[in-house]
Amino acid sequence: MICCAGKIESFSFAKSIGIGLIESAMNLTQLIFYEKPSEIVFVGTCGCYDDSKPLLEIFESQSAANIELSFLQQDSYTPLDNCISLENVSHETLSNIVNSSNYITTNSSLAQKLTKLGILYENMEFFSVLQVAKHYEIPALGIFCSTNHIHKESQKEFFSNHKKAMQNLEDYIRTRKNG
């Protein structure tokens, strides 16, 4: 089953699950009960914490984190495991970790701290997608296209690249299906 956030991130080949951690978890759970998928593929755009990474490139991931910015500033803690991976590797060798939060980062200093932790991207839904998939023991992965780097004008950069990123994702999925 291919899914996406919805609204401005909708695809004809994907089921919309909602924006953010809560909507996506609730709606994906409901879809699982009705559709009974053998695999979940989440498709969406993401921001890039690492300035050296090129924009508008496609990558796949099976690893996500839920690190809030206050955690990086040592203003909060969590008793929860805030990193999940469906890859069969140790936490030290995870690749393309995507951070998820209901808030979008605009602080480049905090983005650099996330990069030092090995977390290179952010997407609002992916952590909950992996949590739900893991709970129901369904293989899952995310396919992403980066739209912006993290800085004060991130939103403007996101909107200027969004249409091209959506087209890149659509082309990638079509090629992947036919390949």
Buried (B, 14 or more C-beta within 10 A) or exposed (E): BBBBBBEEBEBEEBBBBBBBBEBBBBBBBEBBEEEEBEEBBBBBBBBBBBEEBEBBEBBEBBBBBBBBBEBBEEEEEEEEEBBBBBBEEEEEEBBBBBBBBEEBBBBBEBBBBBBEBBBBBBBBBBBBBBBBBBEBEBEBBBBBBBBBBBBEEBEEBBEEBBEEBBEBBBEBBEEEEEE
